[in-house]
């Protein structure tokens, strides 16, 4: 089955002609788009939404682009929301017949906000600024660059993979963490009432700045694995700690909290 691409031309401020199973491309322009952005009536969803590097425009949070991006045409291409804009900002709400987005890729320097609700099965962050609001579920999260803020949601991130980036700030539980680079900060929400936990964290490189709750199993391997418990907000229990000699002797590690204990 072929997918029809709907191209949103430069200067266009109202989206039109988008129906189920389409792909939508924003390839250039610096305009603010507010018209026709609520596509929640689509029941099958879109095949893709693409923002190219020459797009500098805005879709504000007051009227976000709203649609499912989960239509599979039976071919090799999986549904994807890809934000590669070099500037501007876009707010996206995975809200349609299934309230789902199969794959979300943030590869541009613009600012992307995922909001409104819905489930993003896979979120990949490699550039720019990413915001995920408290009402959005993110099942899998991968950071290789950029900066992100993921606010509290009662549904945990199942798998978090970190290989780079300025800082990933996460306020929700993560079942499995694998860290090969970057800076990961895990902390309670702004009210301090929802304290994230982790089942298994494996740190090979980068800074693991933990200000959450208990960790069932923590692995630290190599001279470049930095573990920082200095700013924990409550007493923390690490069920099982696995260290190699290089991690054990790393002077940058901070195993004790300033005000609270790690046991």
N, C-alpha and C positions, 0 to 999 in steps of 0.2 A: 504494500500500500504506500503510495507517495504522500508526502506531507507538503501542504501548501505553505510557503513562507509569506508572512505579512510583514512588509517592510515599512517601518515608521520613518517617514522622511524628515529631513532636517527642517526645523521650524514648526513641525506639527505639534499642536498642543492637545489634540483630542484623538484618541485611538478609535479606529473604526474598522469594520470588516473582519474582526477576529471571531472565529467560531471554533467549536470542538475540533481537536486533532491538528490544528494549525501550529506552525512555528512562528514566532514573532521576533523580529530583529530591530534593534535600535543601534544603528551603525555610526551616526554622526549627529551633530546638533548640540546646542547649548540652551535649549528652551526648557521651560517648566511645563510638565504634562500633568493635567488634572482631569481632563475629560475622557469619559469612556473607560476608565481604568478599573472599574469594578466588573470583573468577568466571573463573578461567583455563580452565575447561572449556568456556566458550562459544566456538564455532567461527566464527560469523558476526559476532559482536561487537554492541556497543550502538550505538544511533542517537545518543544524547547522554547526558551526565552533567552536571547543573546543581546548583550550590550557590548558594542565594539569599542576599541581604544580611542576612537575619535568622537565618542559621545561624552559630552561634558554637562549634560542636562540634569534636571531634577524631577523626581516624582516624590512629593513630600509625604510625610507621615500622616498629615491631615486627610489625604486622599491616596492611599497606597495602591500600587498595582496589586490586584487581587485575583488569583486564579490558581488552579491546580496545575502542576507541571509533572504529569505522571502518565501521559499517554504513550504506550509502546506500540510502534507500528509493525512489529514482527521482524524488523531488520536488525542490523548490528548496532544501531545507535540507541543508547538508553536515554530516557528523558533527562533533560538538564536545564537548570537555570544558571546561566553563566554571566557573571558581572565582570566585564573587562574594561569598564570605563576608566579613562585617564583622569577624570575629575568629576565634580558634581556629587550628587547623592541620590540614592534611590531607596524607597521603602517598599518592601514586598510582603504580601500576606498570602500564605498558602491556604486559600480558602475558596473551595468550590465544592463539587460533588463529593469528594473524598477528603478534602482538607489536607492534601499531601503534596510534597515535592520530593521526587526520587533522589535527585542529586543537585546540590547547590555548590557552585564554584565561584569564589571571589578571587580573581586574578588581576584586577586593575587597581589603580591608585585612588579611585573614588570611594565614597563611603556608602556602605550597604547596611540597611537595617532590616532584619527579619522580625516581623511583628504580627500582632492580631490574633495569633493562634495557629493551629495546624501543626503538622509533623514534617520535619525535614529529615529524611532517612540518612543522608550523608551530607555533611557540610565540610568543605575544603577551603582553607584560608591561606593565601600565599602573598597577599599584598594589600595595601590600603588599610582602612578601618572597618571593622565588622562589629555590629551591635545585634545581639539577640535578646529580645525582651522576655519578660517572665512568663508570658502566656504561650511561648513557642516551645515545642518539644524538638530536641536535636538528638537523634539516636546515636550517630557516629560523628566525631569531630576530629579533623586533621589540620594541624597548623604547621606551615613551613615558612611563613613570613608574615609581615604586617603586624597589626595590633587588634585585639578583640576584647569585648566585654560581653560575657554571657551571664545574664541575671538568673536568679533562683527560679527553679521549677521543680515540683515534687517528683517528676520523672527524671531519673538519672541519665546521664550520658553513658551509654554502654561501653564504648571504646573511644579513648582519647589518645591520639598519636601526635607527638610534638617533635619536630626536627629543626625548627628555626622560628624566627619572628622576634619583634621587640618585646612584646609581652602579651600573653593570653591570660586574662583575668576571668576566673570562673567561679560562680557562686552556687553551683549545684553539685550534687554527688556525681562521681565518675566511677563506674565499676572497675574498669581496667585502664591503667595509664601506662603508656610506653613512651619514654622520653629519650631522644637522641640529640637534642639541641634546643636552643631557644630559652625562653623564660616563662615558666608557668607559675601563676599565683592562684591558689585556691583559698577562698575565704568565705565567711558567712555573708548573707545578704545585708543590706544597709541597716535593717532593724536589729541584726545580730541574733535573730531567733531561729534561723534555719542554718544549721552548721553542716557543711558537706562532709561526706565520708568517702572512703575508697576501699575496695576489696583488695586489689593488687596493683601496686605501682612498681614499675621497673625503670630505673634511671641510669642511663649510660653516659649522658652528656647534658650540659645545660644547667639551669638553675631551677630547682624544685622548691619553691617557696610555699610551704604548707602552713596555712592558718585555719585549717578546718578541724574536723573531729578525728575519730579513730581510723586507723589504717590496719587492715587485716594482715597483709604481707607487703613488706617494703624491701626491694632489692636495689642496691647501689653498687655499681661496678665501674672501676676505672678512675683515673686521676681527674677526669673532667666532669664527674658527676658531683654536683653541689647540692647538698641537702640543707635546707634552712628551716629550723623550727623556732627561731628566735622570737617571732611575733605571733605565736599561737594565742588564741583568745580563750582557751580553756585547757584543762588537763587532757592530754592525748595519750591513748594507748596504741602502741604498735604491736600487733599480735606476734609476728615473726619478722625479724630483721636479718637480711642476708647481706654481708659485706665481703668484698675482697680486700686485699692488703692496701691497694692504691686508694680506694675510697675511704678505708678506715683511717689512713694517715693524711688525708687531704685537710690542710689547715683551714680551708674555706668553709668546711662543713660546720654547721651550728646545730648541735644535737639537743640543746637545752633552751627552754623558753625563758624570756626575761621575767615573766610573772607567773607562768604556769609550768607544770612538769610534763615530761615525756617518759613514759614507762613502757 
